[in-house]
């Protein structure tokens, strides 16, 4: 196959918003639109459905105003309906110039949902395309339930495509709406269509109900489709859509003759942003973007990495702006621990390393979670070294009364010197952090930035008597975590913060 480029259309802001419980604000849509086009560098973005709400209209207005200034307006797409031009009036108000017209791609949907004949449907579509042309709006056409159409009413699908070939449209969008086809069917269906209509542009829109989304997009590209629809983190209805990060890695590594414009290094950043805006967490083992996917746990793997990178693959974390990690726990060997010690700038003799390794294995057996930042404390405990605590939260008073802003009075000791400050905040912990910042500001020092805050029952516990707070911080471009454990959530957060102060 000759070298060719494939278009990537991101539909996180439209189809991804159909994820249960997810709704983006106008400002969130604006932020993500900029990230997707400027940093991730996808070719097109589908940002909304027409006629949904005033908030949706405001969001699209903001995006199109920005896109017009940047020269991106023809890359902003809106889902529209066969409604005699009502959706197009909405688009005119919103300033959008590309419609993705939702039509029926299976006879089953057409007959039972619209209760119309193919000729009636085609005439109505032709009228919408005519109005769009009059408004200088480009038209792409979705064949909803296309995969079922190819399985059960292929003659209808080809009659539809024959009709579309006569219309003024730019792209035909082929969705596996229910996520039901196999990769073999994907290849066969799209090959048949592309060979029959060589002058038309076809996009494939895959869903992930059988976890075949990425396999299907790979086969769609091999079959000759011209564009793919993807979502960040696989957001979307039911099991979601084909996920952006996995799809791009597969395209780049397994289809070298097919190029795309997506910037791999931005995948992780955009993934985190979408997770923050939606409140939908990223599974730790989700390929490319999960927290643990570049973490080696077994000691034999770390040892192999030391010996000619035996456990490396093409999926190098640096491609995606990430770093390889080596977990600490009962599966750890000396190699894992040495890797973490190197990052901390610490060196141990062989007999010392053996003792520390044994202690980490013991903690792992008790389901204790050990991090790189815990190592100095474990070393101090096991080897009785002089790695002692330098920062102490000596005392604090937390106040929270109805109608009054929470406040904290804090007493802190740093290297034997005591400091005291008072501050208010949006909550008790926020007030505590504000008081802490005042102390460090007086020392002309800056605290790390808090980037994540999670509270949970400790692993292995079936009691609500204790809670564990895990706080992720960022300093000098690097992230690290600290943990606290207490029966009170705020106190556990303060303990985690005290640990952070000693880490830095």
C-alpha positions in Angstrom: 0.0 0.0 0.0 1.3 3.5 -0.9 2.1 5.9 1.9 -1.0 7.9 2.8 -2.2 10.1 5.7 -5.3 9.5 7.7 -7.5 12.1 9.3 -8.1 11.9 13.1 -11.4 13.4 14.3 -11.8 13.7 18.0 -15.4 13.5 19.3 -14.7 13.7 23.1 -16.7 16.9 23.3 -19.7 15.5 21.6 -19.9 11.7 21.7 -17.7 11.5 24.7 -20.2 13.7 26.6 -22.7 10.8 26.3 -20.7 9.1 29.0 -23.1 8.5 31.9 -22.9 11.5 34.3 -20.6 13.6 32.1 -21.3 17.2 31.0 -18.7 19.8 30.1 -19.1 23.4 30.9 -18.6 26.0 28.1 -15.2 26.9 29.5 -14.1 23.3 29.8 -15.1 22.7 26.2 -13.1 25.8 25.2 -10.0 24.6 27.1 -10.2 21.1 25.6 -10.8 22.4 22.1 -7.6 24.4 22.3 -5.7 21.4 23.7 -7.0 19.1 21.0 -6.1 21.3 18.1 -3.1 23.2 19.3 -1.2 20.6 21.3 -2.6 17.1 20.4 -2.9 18.4 16.8 -5.9 16.3 15.7 -7.3 17.2 12.3 -10.9 17.9 13.3 -13.0 18.0 16.5 -16.7 17.4 16.9 -17.8 19.7 19.6 -21.5 19.5 20.2 -25.0 18.4 19.1 -27.2 21.2 17.6 -30.3 22.3 19.5 -29.4 20.6 22.8 -29.2 23.6 25.2 -28.3 27.2 25.6 -25.1 26.1 27.4 -24.2 24.1 24.3 -24.8 27.0 22.1 -22.7 29.3 24.2 -19.9 26.7 24.2 -19.9 26.4 20.4 -20.0 30.2 20.0 -16.8 30.5 22.1 -15.1 27.8 20.2 -16.0 29.1 16.7 -15.0 32.6 17.7 -11.5 31.4 18.7 -11.3 29.0 15.8 -12.1 31.7 13.3 -9.2 33.8 14.6 -6.8 30.8 14.4 -7.9 29.7 11.0 -9.5 26.5 12.4 -13.1 27.1 11.6 -13.4 24.3 9.0 -12.0 21.9 11.6 -14.9 22.5 14.0 -17.9 20.1 13.5 -21.4 19.9 15.0 -23.8 17.0 14.9 -27.1 18.0 13.2 -30.4 16.3 12.3 -32.7 15.8 9.3 -35.1 18.5 10.5 -35.8 20.7 7.5 -32.9 23.1 8.4 -33.7 23.9 12.1 -30.2 22.5 13.1 -28.6 24.7 10.4 -30.3 27.8 11.8 -28.8 26.8 15.1 -25.4 26.4 13.5 -25.7 29.8 11.8 -26.2 31.4 15.3 -23.3 29.4 16.7 -21.0 30.4 13.9 -20.1 26.8 12.9 -19.4 25.8 9.3 -19.3 22.0 9.2 -22.3 19.8 10.0 -22.2 16.1 10.7 -25.7 15.1 9.6 -27.2 12.2 11.5 -29.1 9.9 9.1 -30.3 6.2 9.2 -27.7 3.7 8.0 -29.8 0.6 8.5 -33.2 -0.3 7.1 -34.2 -1.5 10.6 -33.7 2.0 12.1 -35.3 3.8 9.2 -38.4 1.6 9.3 -39.0 1.3 13.0 -37.7 4.6 14.3 -38.5 7.1 11.5 -41.3 4.9 9.9 -40.3 6.2 6.5 -39.3 4.8 3.1 -35.8 5.1 1.8 -37.0 7.6 -0.9 -38.7 9.8 1.7 -35.5 9.8 3.8 -33.2 10.6 0.9 -35.4 13.5 -0.3 -35.3 15.0 3.2 -31.6 14.6 3.4 -31.2 16.3 0.0 -33.2 19.3 1.2 -31.0 19.7 4.3 -27.8 19.4 2.1 -29.3 22.1 -0.3 -30.0 24.5 2.6 -26.5 23.9 4.0 -24.9 24.7 0.6 -27.0 27.9 0.6 -25.6 28.8 4.0 -22.0 27.9 3.0 -22.0 25.1 5.5 -20.0 21.9 4.6 -21.8 18.6 5.1 -20.6 15.3 6.4 -23.2 12.5 6.7 -23.4 9.9 9.5 -25.0 6.6 8.6 -26.3 5.7 12.1 -26.3 1.9 12.7 -24.3 1.4 9.6 -22.7 -1.8 10.9 -26.1 -3.5 11.4 -27.1 -2.1 8.0 -24.2 -3.9 6.3 -25.0 -7.1 8.2 -28.8 -7.1 7.6 -29.7 -4.6 4.8 -26.7 -4.2 2.6 -28.9 -3.3 -0.5 -30.3 -0.4 1.5 -26.8 0.8 2.5 -25.5 0.7 -1.2 -28.7 2.4 -2.4 -28.0 5.1 0.2 -24.4 5.5 -0.9 -25.5 5.7 -4.5 -27.7 8.6 -3.5 -25.0 10.3 -1.5 -22.6 10.1 -4.4 -25.0 12.6 -6.2 -25.0 15.1 -3.3 -22.7 17.9 -2.3 -21.0 16.3 0.7 -17.4 16.1 1.9 -17.3 12.9 4.0 -19.4 9.8 4.8 -19.1 8.7 8.4 -19.6 5.0 9.1 -20.4 4.3 12.7 -20.5 0.9 14.4 -23.1 2.5 16.6 -23.7 -0.4 18.9 -20.1 -1.7 18.9 -21.2 -5.1 17.5 -18.9 -5.9 14.6 -15.7 -7.9 14.6 -12.4 -6.8 13.1 -12.9 -9.2 10.2 -16.3 -7.7 9.4 -14.8 -4.2 9.7 -12.2 -5.0 7.1 -14.6 -6.7 4.7 -17.3 -4.1 4.9 -15.0 -1.1 4.5 -13.0 -2.8 1.7 -16.2 -3.4 -0.2 -17.4 0.2 0.2 -14.1 1.9 -0.6 -13.5 -0.2 -3.8 -17.1 0.5 -5.0 -16.9 4.3 -4.3 -13.3 5.3 -4.9 -14.0 9.0 -5.1 -15.8 9.3 -1.8 -14.2 10.0 1.6 -15.1 7.5 4.4 -14.5 7.8 8.2 -14.9 4.9 10.6 -16.5 5.6 14.0 -15.9 2.6 16.3 -17.4 1.8 19.7 -15.9 -0.5 22.3 -18.7 -2.7 23.6 -16.8 -5.9 22.9 -13.4 -4.2 23.7 -12.7 -4.4 19.9 -12.6 -0.7 19.3 -8.8 -0.5 18.6 -8.7 -3.7 16.6 -11.6 -2.4 14.5 -10.0 0.9 13.8 -6.8 -0.9 12.8 -8.7 -3.0 10.3 -10.7 0.0 9.0 -7.4 1.8 8.1 -6.0 -1.3 6.5 -9.2 -1.6 4.4 -8.7 1.9 3.1 -10.8 4.3 5.2 -9.7 7.9 5.1 -10.5 9.0 8.7 -11.1 7.8 12.2 -13.2 9.0 15.0 -11.7 8.7 18.5 -12.2 10.0 22.0 -9.8 10.8 24.8 -9.8 8.0 27.4 -12.3 6.1 25.3 -15.1 8.3 26.6 -18.6 7.6 25.2 -21.9 5.9 25.7 -22.0 2.5 27.3 -18.5 1.0 27.0 -17.3 4.1 25.2 -15.5 4.8 21.9 -12.2 3.7 20.4 -9.6 5.3 22.7 -7.4 8.0 21.3 -4.1 7.0 23.0 -4.2 3.3 22.2 -5.4 3.9 18.6 -2.5 6.4 17.8 0.1 4.0 19.3 -1.2 1.1 17.2 -1.3 3.2 14.0 2.2 4.5 14.6 3.7 1.1 15.5 1.8 -1.4 13.3 0.9 0.6 10.2 4.1 2.4 9.3 2.8 3.3 5.8 -0.1 5.3 7.3 0.8 8.7 8.8 -1.2 10.9 11.1 -0.7 14.4 12.6 -1.3 13.6 16.3 1.4 14.6 18.8 2.1 11.5 20.9 3.7 13.5 23.7 0.5 15.4 24.4 -1.7 12.3 24.8 -1.0 11.9 28.6 -1.5 15.6 29.3 -4.9 15.7 27.5 -6.0 12.4 29.1 -5.4 13.9 32.6 -7.2 17.1 31.7 -10.3 15.2 30.4 -10.3 13.0 33.6 -10.1 16.1 35.8 -13.0 17.8 34.0 -15.2 14.7 33.8 -14.5 13.2 37.2 -14.1 9.9 35.5 -10.9 8.3 36.7 -8.4 6.6 34.4 -7.9 2.9 35.2 -4.3 2.5 36.4 -3.8 -0.3 33.8 -5.3 1.6 30.9 -2.8 1.4 28.0 -0.6 4.4 27.4 -2.2 6.8 30.0 -2.8 4.6 33.1 -0.7 5.3 36.1 0.9 1.9 36.3 1.4 0.9 32.6 5.0 2.0 32.6 5.7 0.5 36.0 7.8 -2.7 36.4 6.8 -4.7 39.5 8.6 -8.0 39.3 12.2 -7.8 40.4 13.3 -10.0 37.5 12.0 -7.4 35.1 14.0 -4.6 36.7 17.0 -6.9 36.6 16.4 -7.6 32.9 16.2 -3.8 32.2 19.6 -3.5 33.8 20.9 -6.2 31.4 20.4 -4.8 27.9 16.9 -3.5 28.5 15.4 -7.0 28.1 11.9 -5.9 29.1 11.6 -2.8 27.0 9.3 -2.6 24.0 8.4 0.0 21.3 6.0 1.5 23.9 8.6 3.6 25.6 7.1 6.0 28.1 9.3 8.9 26.9 7.2 8.8 23.6 4.2 10.0 25.7 6.0 12.4 28.0 6.3 9.8 30.8 8.9 7.9 32.7 9.4 4.2 33.6 8.9 3.4 37.2 9.8 0.4 39.4 7.3 -0.6 42.0 8.2 -1.5 45.5 6.4 -4.4 47.3 6.6 -8.1 48.0 7.5 -8.9 44.3 10.4 -6.4 44.5 14.0 -7.6 44.1 17.2 -5.8 44.7 17.1 -4.4 41.1 13.8 -2.6 41.7 15.1 -1.0 44.9 18.3 0.0 43.3 16.5 1.8 40.5 14.5 3.8 43.0 17.6 4.5 45.1 19.4 5.9 42.0 16.5 8.4 41.5 16.9 9.5 45.1 20.7 9.8 44.8 21.2 7.1 47.5 23.7 4.3 47.6 23.6 1.2 49.8 26.1 -1.6 50.4 25.0 -5.2 49.4 24.3 -6.3 53.0 22.3 -3.0 53.6 20.4 -3.5 50.4 19.5 -7.0 51.4 18.0 -5.8 54.8 16.0 -3.1 53.1 14.7 -5.5 50.5 13.5 -7.9 53.2 11.7 -5.1 55.0 9.9 -4.0 51.8 8.8 -7.6 51.1 7.4 -7.8 54.7 5.5 -4.6 54.2 4.1 -5.9 50.9 2.9 -9.1 52.6 0.9 -6.9 54.9 -0.6 -5.1 51.9 1.2 -1.9 52.8 1.8 0.4 49.8 5.5 1.4 49.5 6.6 4.3 47.3 10.0 5.6 46.3 9.6 8.5 48.8 9.2 6.0 51.6 12.7 4.5 51.1 14.7 7.0 53.2 12.4 6.3 56.2 12.6 2.5 55.7 16.4 2.8 55.4 16.5 4.9 58.6 14.4 2.3 60.4 16.2 -0.8 59.2 19.8 0.5 59.3 19.4 3.0 62.2 20.9 5.8 60.1 20.8 9.5 60.9 18.0 10.2 58.3 15.8 11.9 60.9 12.7 14.0 60.6 13.5 17.8 60.2 10.0 19.3 60.0 7.3 18.7 62.6 3.7 19.9 62.7 3.7 20.6 66.5 0.1 21.7 66.9 -2.9 23.2 65.1 -6.4 24.5 65.8 -9.0 23.9 63.0 -12.2 25.9 63.2 -15.3 25.4 61.0 -18.5 27.1 62.0 -21.7 27.8 60.0 -21.6 31.2 58.3 -17.9 31.7 59.0 -14.9 30.9 56.8 -12.8 27.9 58.1 -9.5 28.9 59.7 -6.4 27.3 61.1 -3.8 28.3 63.6 -0.6 26.3 62.9 2.6 25.8 64.9 5.4 24.3 62.9 9.0 23.4 63.7 11.7 23.4 61.0 15.2 22.4 62.0 14.5 23.3 65.7 13.0 26.7 64.9 9.4 27.3 65.7 6.9 29.2 63.5 3.3 30.1 64.1 0.7 31.4 61.6 -3.0 31.8 61.1 -5.0 31.7 57.9 -8.5 31.1 56.5 -9.5 29.1 53.5 -12.3 27.4 51.6 -12.1 24.4 53.9 -10.1 23.3 57.0 -7.3 21.7 54.9 -7.2 24.7 52.6 -6.8 27.0 55.6 -4.1 24.7 56.9 -2.2 24.9 53.6 -2.6 28.7 53.5 -1.1 29.0 57.0 1.7 26.7 55.9 2.4 28.8 52.8 2.7 31.9 55.0 5.4 30.2 57.0 7.4 29.1 54.0 7.0 32.5 52.4 8.6 34.0 55.5 11.5 31.7 54.9 11.6 32.7 51.2 10.7 29.2 50.2 7.9 27.8 48.0 5.8 24.8 48.6 5.2 22.2 45.9 1.9 22.5 43.9 -0.9 20.2 45.0 -2.1 18.4 41.8 -4.2 15.5 43.2 -5.9 14.6 46.5 -7.5 11.2 47.0 -9.2 9.8 50.1 -9.9 6.1 50.6 -10.1 3.2 53.0 -6.6 1.7 53.4 -6.0 -1.3 51.1 -7.0 -4.6 52.7 -9.2 -2.9 55.3 -12.9 -3.6 55.6 -13.4 -0.9 58.3 -14.3 2.8 58.1 -12.4 3.5 61.3 -9.4 4.8 59.3 -9.0 6.7 56.1 -5.9 7.1 53.9 -5.2 10.4 52.2 -2.9 10.3 49.2 -1.7 13.7 47.9 0.2 14.1 44.7 2.5 17.1 44.5 4.6 18.7 41.8 7.9 20.5 42.3 10.4 21.5 39.6 8.4 19.6 36.9 8.4 16.3 38.8 5.5 14.7 40.6 5.6 12.7 43.8 3.1 11.5 46.4 2.8 11.4 50.2 0.3 9.5 52.3 -1.3 10.0 55.7 -3.4 7.6 57.8 -5.9 8.7 60.5 -9.5 8.3 61.7 -10.1 11.9 60.7 -9.8 12.8 57.0 -8.3 16.3 57.6 -5.8 15.0 60.0 -4.7 12.2 57.6 -4.2 15.0 55.0 -2.1 17.0 57.4 0.0 13.9 58.1 0.5 13.4 54.4 1.6 17.0 54.1 4.0 16.8 57.0 5.6 13.8 55.2 5.9 15.9 52.0 7.6 18.7 54.0 10.3 16.3 55.0 10.6 14.8 51.5 11.4 18.2 50.0 
